[in-house]
Amino acid sequence: MERIEIREIYMKELDRKRNIRVYLPIDYNENKNKRYPVIYMHDGQNLFDHKLSYSGHSWEVKETLDRMQKEGKIEGFIVVGIDNNQEGFKRLDEYSPWKNEEIESLLKRGIKDGAGGEGDKYAQFIVNTLKPYIDEHYRTLQDRDNTIVAGSSMGAFISLYIGFKYQEIFSKIGAFSTAAWFKEGELIEFLRDAGERIPMRIYLDIGTEETSNDDDPNFKDYYINGTIRIYETLSEFMPKERIKLIIDEGAKHSEIYWAKRFPEFINFIK
């Protein structure tokens, strides 16, 4: 039995099909009575295989979790990687519940009607279709304490939305290099309104060299300051010991750096 399985699943909430990639812990096939916590992650193509990854470098999720389990640092996690929608800019549609019609990079490509707006249906897919499917087909720990959602960039954006909207399902969130700039005002307002109804643990990180834009010298700060503002917002209603913020000096917006910080996330949520 392979330890990274690929399955096609119908997303009834969005009326489309999608591949999911399921990583199984090193002892999954030997220990038939053991159940595992589950991390739901976005941009599934980028998690396990350098060849499939957008940047040519994966998150190295399998290598990291295998190593940490062999070293006795963790008991093991199941990771469910949901492939992104690679059709045009449809990835952005699924990763934000709010539409943004003012993205200059889209306008330059002739996309006049903006991006975003399908995030709520995507969240419903994970909660109402995907999680029940995973719980039925794999030996999972199904309670909220063992259900986590994580991603990077826009995947971090939608992870924060999903985790706070469905606090009865998720207890931990990993937000790597959050693209808060996409709709920061709406995200901040949503987090404040949602509050913390049940104790949660939130991992946030950001690099100091996430991106650059020669036409706008402040663009690089959109990532850094946006993440800091998210941290400050969460600190208004959450104990700071349950929020971890990492500012990675010199780190760029890349799977190379998310792979580097992934063990810190795992240590925080385990």
N, C-alpha and C positions, 0 to 999 in steps of 0.2 A: 504493500500500500504506500503510495507516494505521500510525502509529508507536505507538499504544496499541491493542492488539488485545484483544478480550474473547472468551474461549473457555470453554465449559462442560466440566468434567471430572468423571468419576465417581471418587469416593473409595472404592475398594473396601474399604479398611481400616476405614471408618466406615459403609459402605453408604448413602452419600448423594451428591448432586451439588453442585457448587460452581462459581461463576464465578471464573476467574483473569483478571487484567489484566496484559498484557505490554507494558512500555515498551521501545521500540527506540531506540538512539542516533541522532543526527542523520545520520550517514553510513551507516546500516545498509543502506539500499536502493541506494546508489550503489557502495559498496565491497563487492563480492560475495565477496571472498576473506578479508575481515577477520572475526576471531572476538572475542568479548567476554566479560569476567567477568560473573557473574550474582549479583544480590542477591535473595534470597527474603525477602519482607516480608509481614507479617500485616495484618489489617484493610484489605484491598485497596480497599474503597470509599472510604477516607479519604485515599488517596495522591495522586490526580491531579485530582479534580473537587470544587470547593467545594460544588456542589449535592448531591452524594452523601454528603459527609462528615457524620459524626455531629454535629460542632460547627458546621458551616457554613463551615469553613475547612479546606482540604486541606493535605497536607504539601508541596505544590508540587514534587513530585519531578521532573516533566517540566521545569518551568521552570528548576529549579536545575541539573539535569544537562545540559540543553541549553546553558545559559549557561556552565557550567564547561568543557564540551567546546569551545564556540566560542572561549573564551578560551585554549584550549590547556592547561588545568590537568589535564585527564583525557583518556584515549583513548576513553572511553565505557563505559557499563555497560548491560547488559540488567537490567531490574527486573521480577520476577515478583510481582505483588501478589495474594495469596490472600484472597478475600472472607471476612469472618467469618460465622459462623452467626448470623443475626439472629433466629432463632426463640427467643423468650423469653431465658433466660440461657444458652443453649447455647454461646455464645461462650466463656464461662468454662469450660465442660466441656472444650472442645478445647484450651484454652490452659494447662491444668495437668494433669500426670500424677497428681497427688494430689488427693483429694477434700477439700473443706472443708465441713463441716456446721454451722459456727458463724458464718456470715456474717449479721450482724444485718439488713442491708438485704434479704437474701433472705427471712429469716424474716418480716419485716414484710409482704412480698408474698405470704405464704402458701406459699412454696417450702420445704418441710420437709426434703427429702432432700439439701440442699446443692448444691454445684456443683464442677466439676472432675472429673478421673478419666479423661478421654479423651485426654489430652495425649500419651501414648505412641503410641497409634494414629494421632494426627494427625502426629506426628513420622515414623512409618513411612510415612504417605501421602506426605510431602514427599520422603523419601529413596528409597522404592521405586517410587512411581508418578509423582509430579510431576516430579522431576529427570530421570528417563529420558525422559519426554514432552518436556520443554523441550529437552533435548539432542538429541532426534531432530528436532524441528521448527524449531529456531533455531540460528544459528551461534554456539555457545557455546564458551568455554574450559572444559573439563569437569573439570580437575584441582582439587584442594582449595585450592590457592593462589588460585584465581579463583572460589571458591564461598563466598558470604557469606550469613548469615541475620541479620535485624534486625526490630525492632518496638518498640512503645511500650506501657507499662503492663503488662497481662497478656501482650501481644505480646512485650514484653521478657522477661518471666518465661519464656515458652515458648522464646524464642530462646536464652537461656542454657542451658536444658535440652537443646534440640536440638543446639546447637553443641558442647557438651561430651560429649554421648552419642555423637555421630557425628563425632568429630574427624578420622576418615579421609576425611570428605566435606567438612567446613567448616573453614576456617582463620581466619575472622574473624566476630565477633559485634558487632552494634549493639544495645545495651539502653538505650532512652530511657525515663526515668521509670519504672523497674521497680516493679511492684506486688508487692514482696517480701513485704508483709504477708499475702498470700493464703495462703502456706505457707512462711514464711521458714526455719523450722528444717529442713524437709525439703529445701529448695533449697540451703541452705548445706551440709548434710551431703552432698548429692549432688555438689556442686561439689568438695568435699574428696575424696570417694571417687573421683571421676572423674580429678581431677588434670589435669596437662597432659602428655599422652602424646606430642604432636607440637607444635612451636612454633605459638602462636596470637597473635592480636591482638584485644583486647577493648576496645570503646568503651562507657563508662558515663556517663550524665548524669542530673541531677536539678535541679529548680527549688526555690527556697526557699519558694515559695508554691503548692506542688502542689495542696493541697486544705485544707479546713477542716471541722471538725465541732464545732458549738457544744456538743454534749453531751460531747465528749471533747477537751479543749484539747491533748492530746498527739497527736491523730490526724495532724496535719500532719507531725509528726516521723517517722511510720511510714515515709513515703517517703524522707525525707532519710537517716535513720539506717539504714534497711534497705539503701539503695544503698551507703552508706559501709561497712557490714558486709560486703556482697558484695565491694567493692573490697579490704578488708582480708583477706578469705578468699582471694581470687585472688592477693594479694601474698604469701601464705604459700608458694606454689609456682610463681609466675610472676615473671619479671623485671619491675620496675615500668615500664620503658620500653616494654613491650608492652601496658600497660594505660593507657587514658586516662580520667580522671575529670573531668567538668565539673560544677561546682555553679553554676547560673545564678541569680544574685541577682534575686529578684522574679518569676521565671518560674512560670507556672501549669501545670496538667495539661491541656494543650490542643495541638491540631495547630498552632496559631499558633507556639508555642515550639519544637515539634519541627521545623517547617519552618525556623525560624531557625537551629537547631543542626545541621540535616542537612548543610550544607556542611562543618562541622568533622568530622563523621563520615566523609564521603567523603575529605577530605584525609588523615585518619588511616589509612584502609584502602587507599588507591590504590597 
